[in-house]
Amino acid sequence: MIKTSIAVALSLLCAGPAMAQQSQSSNDDFPDHIKGDLGAGVFRLDRNVVTKSDHTTVLPYAYFDYGRFFARLDTFGIKTVKLGAGYLELAARVNFEGIKDIRGLSDRSNPIPIGIGTLQETPYGAFFLNAFYDVNKSHGTLLEAIYAAQFDVGPVSIYPQVGIERRSGSYNNYFFGISQSEAGASGYREYHAGASTSPMLGLSAQMPINDKWNLNFTWRRKWLGSAVADSPIVKRSTENMALLAVSYNFK
């Protein structure tokens, strides 16, 4: 404990540069304008349930910061207090996992995952950690941890990724379980889905078209846990996502 006025004065003098540095960091972390990429892309999404074919669609592409707000493809939120090499974030995710129009099965509404997360940007790469709760029908949880590195090959930046996803039993059972009544109406066997753990690999790349525009590519594969893959309405044990986007870079 500091007990003398001299020590107090020294501590305040030492704190001055640190406070100035923290203020500068906050200005960098919370830009007063859009900082990042905004554009549109072609998304290829697996529809990994029976009777559904894979889906290609054009959607907005967003990866930017504006003040405390951030957008990272399908995840949006607000940065709150400083946490390690990043911030504690309030986050939500856009998810189109709902299931409709399968004969004999009740429709499954799209989840609305809301929760907390953080992006830790370190000298060794970036760590994305998120914990979501579906406030819609499943009332289940979705946890994920993803690591991304960066390698530059000439003007092209390449980001290999590895991660893991954990889904609760209530989340999985809502989407992939088959109740007794549904089994009788649909012909699929009754099935209760438990919790699952799914590893994933991904690769992203960004290539500048000119000093303002970029070409972005992302591919990701997930190996589904057995609780999901064994469901009678799931076609295969892997899921893929790919996108090709053109974006304008705001500096």
LINMOTA-V150657 format. One record per backbone hydrogen bond with DSSP energy under -1.0 kcal/mol. NH is the residue of the N-H (numbers start at 0). CO is the residue of the C=O. If there is no record, write none. Layout:
nh: (NH:NH)
co: (CO:CO)
This chain:
nh: (7:8:9:10:11:12:13:14:15:18:19:20:21:22:23:24:25:26:27:28:29:34:35:36:37:38:39:40:41:42:43:44:45:49:51:54:56:58:60:62:63:64:65:66:68:69:70:71:72:73:74:75:76:77:78:79:82:85:87:88:89:90:91:92:93:98:104:107:113:114:115:116:117:119:120:121:124:125:126:127:128:129:130:131:132:133:134:141:142:143:144:145:146:147:148:150:152:155:156:157:158:160:161:162:163:164:165:166:167:171:172:173:174:175:176:177:182:183:184:185:186:190:195:197:199:200:201:202:203:204:205:206:208:209:213:214:215:216:217:218:219:220:221:222:223:227:228:229:230:233:238:240:241:242:243:244:245:246:247:248:249)
co: (3:4:5:6:7:8:9:10:11:14:15:16:17:18:19:20:21:22:23:24:25:64:249:62:247:60:245:58:243:56:241:54:239:232:48:44:42:40:38:36:70:34:68:30:65:76:63:74:61:71:71:91:69:89:67:87:85:82:80:116:77:114:75:112:73:107:101:98:132:90:130:88:128:126:84:124:121:147:119:145:117:143:115:141:113:139:111:131:165:129:163:127:161:125:159:157:155:152:205:150:203:201:146:199:144:197:142:195:140:167:168:169:170:171:172:190:178:179:180:181:182:177:166:164:162:220:160:218:158:216:156:214:212:212:246:206:244:204:242:202:240:200:238:198:236:224:224:225:227:230:221:219:43:217:41:215:39:213:37:211:35)
